[in-house]
Every structure is written in structure tokens, then in C-alpha cells.
Amino acid sequence: MQMIIAPAKKMVVDTDSFTATALPQFLPATRQLLAAMRTLTLGQAQTMWRCSDKLAQQAYRQLQELDLENAATPAVFGFSGIQYQYMAPDLLTAPALRYLQTNLRILSGFYGVLRPFDAIVPYRLEMQSRLPLPGAKDLYAFWGSRLHDALDFSQPVLNLASKEYSKAITNYLQPGEQLTEIVFGQVVDGKFKTRATQAKMARGAMVRYLAENQINTLSGVCQFDHPQYRFDEARSTATKLVFCRRDS
């Protein structure tokens, strides 16, 4: 089984906890993106990043100093957003980490597809960023079908990514290929709703659960053991597994 997840804006450098084992598979394409980003002025970069002056200045300095060839932080430890905090990879056992390396794929606007132990550096580029690129109107067009083609659809593939990133896969699905969407939500005033922060927490917790229990079947995914969520068979379909908060 494979899983796709989104990256996180917040990143760290961690070269002490674990050692990266490989370079990202689409590094030549990443070099192209880096070259394009370095042609931007600070103002243009800030407009693309849609962030404060302070963050833009920090990110712009980082952009000029970024060294792809000497990256050393394993991807799953380089991202430190909410989903990754609840995944807590630094607390996983060796077998669980091996499971992640085999089964987990991180989608990235900058790196394309990352395996957990691919060496990365901190960057700022979301999939929806409006980066001027020759021959491509946006990052979705730049990456084309490459992210889809990097996945193995001969086995179940779970979508634990946001729509911003999963769109890079769903647009290229072929007949017979199935991307099973995982939805976390709750009933509010009689309506089922998804709240972004809670969903990120649950996605991280699910990745951790699957790794700890070496889950490789959709039936095993449905057994996700979480104090706040239960599998909602009534709301689920053949291509969507829904988990509802227990207090709903």
C-alpha cells in the first residue's frame, strides 16, 4: 500500500536524528525551479509567497543560499507542521520507519515526490504558487504526469493529502487506477464538515498508526484506532473512507 501526504510550510534542518539515504528522484527538475525562483526580485517573490515582509526577507535570503547538492535532512524529519507533529516519526521504531520509506510519499511543489529519507533543504514553494516558468503556466503543468507516474497503482493508494496537492495526481488517473480518499470530519448542526487543523492532526495520527501496525489493506485502514475518530461506513464509498469524530 502507498500513501500520499502534503508537505508543510514550516521546515527545520535536522542532521542529527537520522541520516538521509538518497537524493530526491526529480532533483534535475528541482534545479530548474530553483533557477527560475532566483530570477525573481524580492517583491516578486513576496507576491508569490503571499507572506509578511519579515518572512519574505528571510525566505529570500534562504533562497539565495540554498544548496541542493549538500542537503542532509531526511524529508520526513524536515517538515514540522501539524501533520508531521502528530505523525511523530522521531518516536517510531525501526520497522515503522522502514514501512514509511516503502509506503509513504510526500508530494512537493519544489521536489515533486519525496520518499521519507530523501535528503532535502528548507524551501518555500507551494504547489499553487504562481512561479513564472517557460513552457508551463503553473507548477501543475510543470510537473505534468510525473508525480502520478511515480506512484504504484498496482496496490491501494491512500490520499491523505490536501486537494492542492492531490490534484497533481487525480488529474492523471487512468482507467482501473484507484486513489482512495481519506476524510476526517464531524457532524455540526446535522451536517458533516471537515475542519482543516483537526484533519491535519488526524492524517498524521493515521500515518503513524499504519506504520506502527504495518497495515497494507484497506480493511486494515478502516480499523484505525483513535480516541476521537471512528470509521463511518454509512458515509464511506468504494473510493472514499470517512472517519467521524466520536463526539459527533
N, C-alpha and C positions, 0 to 999 in steps of 0.2 A: 504494500500500500504506500502511496505517496500523499504528502500534504503540501499545500502551498499557503504561505502566510505573507503578509506585507512587512516591509521594513519599519523602522521607527525614525522619527526626526532626530530624537536625542541619541547621540552616539558617544562612545568612550574609546580610549585606547587601553587595551589590556593585553600586555605581552607576557604577563607573569603566570596567570592561572593555567592556561593551556597553550599548546603550540599549534599554529596553523599548519595544515598538511599539504595544501595545494594553492595554486593561483586560480582566480575565477576563470571559468571557461570562455567567457566573452571579453577578456581583457583587451584585445585589439579594438573592439567597438567602444569600450570604456575610454580608451586613449583618444578616440575620435571625439567623444563627448567632452572630455576634459579640454581638448584643444579648442573646441567651439566655445566653451564656457570662459576660457581665458581671453577670448576676444572681446568680452563684454566689459563695459565700464562699470564702475561701482553702482551708478544709478540704474543702469540696465539690469545688473544682477539683482539689485534690491527689488526692482519691479517684478522680476521673475520669481524671486523667493517670497515676495509679499511678507516681509518681516520688518521689524523695527530698525532704526538707524544703527543701534548698537550691535544687534545680531548680524546685520548686513556687513558691517565693518569687520567683525570677527570672521564671518564666513568668507569674505573676500580675501582677507589675509591668508586664511587657511587654503583657499583655492590656489593662490599663487605658490604656496609652499608644498602642496600635495605631491607626494611621491608614490606612485602606484607600484613601482618596482621594489620598494622596500616596505611594503605593507606586511604587518605581522600579527594583527589581531584577528582571531577566528571570528567569522561573521556572526555566529550565534551569541558571542560574547561582546561584540562590538556595538550591537543595538541595545539600548537600555530603556526603551519605552515601556508602557504599562504591560503590554502583552508579554514582553520578554521578562519583566519582573515576576510575573505570575508563572511563567514557564520555569524560571529559576534554573537555568542549565548548569550553573556552577555547583548546584547541590545534587545533580543527577549522578547515578552510578555509571561506571564504565560501560556496562551493557546498554543502559538507556542512552548514553551519548552515541554509542555505535548505531543504535536504532535511528537516532536523529540524523546521523550522517548518511544513512542509507535511504531514509524515508522523507526527510524534511527538505523543502526547497523554499528559499526566501526570494521573492520577486523584488526587483530593484530597478528604478528608473535609470540609475547610473551603471550598475553592474549586470543588469539583465536577470540572470538566475544565479543564485548563490547556494552552494552546499554549506552546511553549518561550519565546517572547518576550513573554508576558503579564506585566504588572507585578504583583509580589506583595510582601508583607511577611512576616517570620518569624512563625510561629504554632505552636501546639501543639494539634492535634486529629486523632486518628487515626480512621479510618472505624469502628472498633469501639468508640470512646469512648461511654460512657453519659451523653450530654448530655440532660437533660430538655427536651423540645420539645413545644409544644402541637400536638396532632393528629398526632404521629408518635412511634412507640415507640422509634425509633433513627434513626441517620443514613441507613441504607439506605432506610428508609421515607420519610424527609425528602426524599432526592434522587429516590426513585422511579425512573422510566424515563429521567430527563433525561440521565444520563451515557451510557446506551446510545444514546439518540436523537441525541447529539452526534457519534457516530461514523458513518463512511461504510461501510456493509456492502456497497456495490456493488463493493468491491475487497477483496483479502485484508486481514484484520486480525489482527495478531500479538499474542498475550497474553504479555507479558514482565513482568506484574505479579504480586504475591503474591495468594494466594487471598482475603485480607482485602479487597483492592481489586477484583480481577476478578469477585468475587461480585456487585458492583454492576452488572456488565454481563451476566454469564451468566444471571442470573435473568430477564432481559427479552429474550433472544434469540428471534427469530421464525423460523418455518419458512423454510428456504433461506438463513438467515444463518449464517456460519461464523466462529468465533473460534478461530484456530489456536494451540494451546498450545505454548509452547517450554519444554522440560525439559532441565535440565543436571544430570547425576549421574555416579555412578561405581559400579562393581561392588565390593562389600565382602563377603567371605565368600560369594560366589556370588549375592548379592542386589544389585539395583540400588537405590541410595539417593541422595537429594538432600541436600546439606549447604547450609544457608541462606547462610552467608557466601560460600562458593565460587560458589553460584548467583547471588548479587548481583553478584559480580565479573564473571562470565561474561555476565550480562544487559547490564551496562554496556559490556563489550567488544563485544557483538553490535550494540548500537545504534550504536556508533562505526563498526564495520565496514560496516554497512548504509548509514550516511550517507556514509562515505568512498567507497564503491563505487556509490552511487546505486542500490541494489537495490530492485526493485519487483515481484519474483516470488518465489513460494515455492521454486522450484528454485534461485534465487539465494541464498536464505536457507540452503539445505542446503549451499551451498559455503562457509559460514562458515569463515574461515581463522584458526585459533587454535592456538598451540603445545600446548595441553593438552586440546583437545576435538576430536572428530571426529563427523560425522553418523552416527547409528546407525540405519540403515534397518530392521533387523530389529525394533527396539523401537518404531519410529515407526508412526503410523497416518495416515489421511486428515485427522484433526483434531489430531494431536499430532506435533511434530517433536522427536525425542530426540537429545541430544548427550552422548556418553560421554567421560569423561576418558581420554586416551590411555594413561595408566599403569595402567588397569583391566584 
